[in-house]
Amino acid sequence: MPVDIKPVPKWLRYFNKVVIGGHKIGLKLPMVVLTVPGAKSGKPRPTPITPFTLDDHRYAVGGVPGSSWITNARKAKEGTLTQGRRTQRVRIVELSPEDSRPVLRAFPVEVPTGVGFIRNAGLVKEGTPDEFEALAGIAAVFRFDPLEG
């Protein structure tokens, strides 16, 4: 499925900073902050994401292929998820295109707020489960497995 991926909107960087700041002061927001080492710098890189639970596993969909957070998560394999003042260490597992299909199909139902963002990025037109499932192999899908300690 060919897609015309649009650039990330300029306002997103500022929005992300507001969300990260909200978490630092303990606000419980619907997004969580994924923190992983930067792929090049190794410095902690926090990024707001909207994970959802499906079949007792927590997942996130990379809404814009090639985003820095996707590159960083792929390389890091581990990170933290922070919501408010609660932080959880996680193993980050990228799903194969085949394994990502049911997760992508569930995304527009489980995270309706994310549909508009992905539509604006040019990945889908209507935001139907079929369109999202067709993104297998295009949009990264990550599973977050809790780590002890």
N, C-alpha and C positions, 0 to 999 in steps of 0.2 A: 504494500500500500504506500504509494508515494505521498509524502507530506511536505508542505512548505512551512518549515519551522520559522516562526517570527522571533526577533530578539526579545530578551527579557525586558519588561518595561522598566524604565529608569526609576520610577517611584518605588519599585520593589525593594531596592537596597535600603531606603529610608524606613519603609514599613518593617523590614526584617530587624532593623536596629531598635525600633520601638518595641517589637515583640520580645526580643532578647532582653532589653532593659526591663520590661514588665516581669519577665521571669526572674531576673536578678533581684527584684524587690519583693518577690514572693507571690505575685499575682498568678492565679490559676486561669490560664487562657486555654482555648480549645486546641491551639497548636502546641506542639512540644518543640524543644530545641535539641537538635541532634548536634553533638560536638564530636568531631574527629580531627586527627592531625591533618594538616594540609599536605597534599600529595607532594608538593615541591618543598615547601618551607618547613614542614613538620610542626608548625605552630598550631595550637588548637583553633579550629574553625567552627564557630557555632552557626547553625542555620535552622530557622523555623521550618518545620514540616508538619503535615497532618496525617499521622498514622491512623490506621483503623484495625479492628480485630475481626478476623475471619477464621472460623474453625479453630479457635483457641490460639491463634498465632497473630502477632502484630506485624503489619505491613505498611510500606509507604511506596507511592508511585512517584517516580521522577518526572515531573510535568514538562520539563524542557530538556530534551536530550543534549548532552554536552555541558550541562550546568556544572559549575565547580563542585557543588556539594556531591554530585553523583560521582565525579572523578575521585574526590577525596574519600567517599564511602567505599568505593571499589578497592582502593588501595589499602585503606586502614583495616578493614575486616572487623574492627572493634571500635566502640565509641560509647558515648553516654546519651541517654535521653533524659531531659529535664523538663518537668512540668511544675511550675510554682517553685517550691523549695525541695521537691522530691527529685532525686537523681538516681538513675538506674544504669548500671553497666550492661552493655549488650554486645553480642556477637552479631555482625552484619553479614547476611547471606544474600547475594544477588540470585534471583531465580532465573532459571533457563526460560527461553521464550515459551516452551510448552507448559512449564509449571506456572508461568505468570498469567496464563489465559484466565483461569477462574478468578484470580485476584483482580485483574483488570476489569473483568466483567462486573464484579461486585463494586468497584470503585464509585461509579456514578450514583449508586444507591446508598452506599455507606458514607461517602464524602461529597454530598451534593455541592458544597461550597467550592470544591476543587474543580468542578466541571467547567465553570466559566473561565477559570485560569487556563486550563488545558485547551479549551476552545479558542481563547484569545491567543494562545501560543501557536495556533494553526494545526494542532494535531487531530482534532475532531471537528465536525460541523454541527451536529445536533446534540452530541453528548449521550448517545444511547449505549446500553451495555454492549451491543454488537460492535459499535465503533471502537469502544475501549478495548474489547477483546482483540480486535484487529491490530492493536498497537503492540502486540506481543513481538518482541525482537526490536522494537523501536523505542518504547518507553521503558526505562529501567524500573524493575520492581525489586524491593528489598524486604527481607524478613528480619525481624529483630528478635533474637533469642536471648533471654535473660542470662547473665553470668553471675556466679556466686561472688560474694564479697564486695 
